[in-house]
Amino acid sequence: MSEMLPAFPEFRGDKEPMTTRHYSQRTNGLTRTVTCVDRVGPDSVLLFTEFDMHDRLLHQVRFEHLRGTLANALFTQFGPNASIEEQWVLLYDANGNMTDIYGFDAQGNPLEDGGAVSLPC
């Protein structure tokens, strides 16, 4: 009996996951945003990196999808010397609903605000 492959072309004929990568960048005059999408079969990583007009790293956002569903996200805020100032980790359930959020300062200490955590915008 033959095994059915997914309808979406995520696998080659030899059943190895298909890998695709896309890169792009855009500039608005004040910042430059570089986007990278790395996809292996039904899994993917989206990475958005923002630089200032002097090409200094400002922010980075990473989304990881497993089997087509958002699994986690990582938000990183950088300081003037490109060192990490804050990181936020978001976890999602199998339906793509956020279940947990954790914030950390530059030293790796948890960020808390009276038990409630808010995301930087």
N, C-alpha and C positions, 0 to 999 in steps of 0.2 A: 504494500500500500504506500503511495507516495505522500509526502508531507506537503501541506499547503503553505505557500509563502504569503506574507502579508500583501494586501492589495496595493499599498503604498510602496514605491520602489526603494525600500530600505536595504534590500539585499541584492547582491549580484546573483547571477545564475548558479555560481558555485556555493551559494549560501553564506558567503563572507559578508559582513556588514559593509555597506557602502559608506565611504568617508567623503564628506564635502567640507570645504572651507571657503569662507567669504570674508573679504576685508573691505572696508570703506572708510572714508574720513570726510568730514565737513567742517567748514570754518565759518564763524559768524562775525569775524573781525576781532572779537575779544577772546574767544576760546576756540580750540580745535578738538573735535571729538573723533576718536578712532573706534570703529566698531569691528568686532571679529565674531564670526559665527563658526563654530566647529561642530560638525554633526557626524556621528558614527551610528549608523542604523537608526533606531528610534530615539537615541539619546543625543542631547546637544548641550553645548555650553555657549552662552552669549556673553560677550565681554564688551563693556563700554568704558572707555578711558578718556578723561578730559584733561586737556593741558591749557595753560594760560598763553597769552600772546608772546611770552618769552620762553615757551616750550617747557614750562615747569609743570610737573604732575600735580593735579588738583584732586580729582576723584576717580574712583574706579568702581564699577558695579558689575558683578558676575552673577548670572542666572544659570542654574543647572536643571535641565529637564531629563527625567528618566522615563523611558517608554512613553514619551510625549506629554508627560505631566510635570509641572513645576515641582521640584523637590527641595531646592534651597536657593538662597540668594545671599550674597556677601557684598556689603557696602563698605568702602574704605575711603576715608578722608585723609588727605596728606597735608603736611605742613610746608612752610616755605623752603625747607631744605630736602623735600621729598621723603621725609620720614613719616611713618604712620602716626596720625593724631587720634583717630577713632576707627573702630570697626564695628559693624552691625551684622549679625548672622540671623537670618530668617529661615525657619524650617516649615515645610508644608506637608500635609497629609496626602494620601493617594488620590484625593479628589482635587488637589491644588489649593486647598484652604490653608491659610497660615495657622500653624499650631503653636509655635514658640518664636520668641525674639530675644536675642541677647546682644547687649552692647558692651564694648570694652574700650578703655582708654589706651594711651600710648604704651603704658606699662603692662597692659593685659588685665587690669583690674575692672570688675564689672561696673557698668554705668547704670545707676538706678535713680528714680525720682519718686520716692514715696511708694514704691511697689509697682508703679506704672512706668512703662518704657515707651518713649516716642522716637520715631525715626527722624534723622536729620533731613532737611529738604534742600 
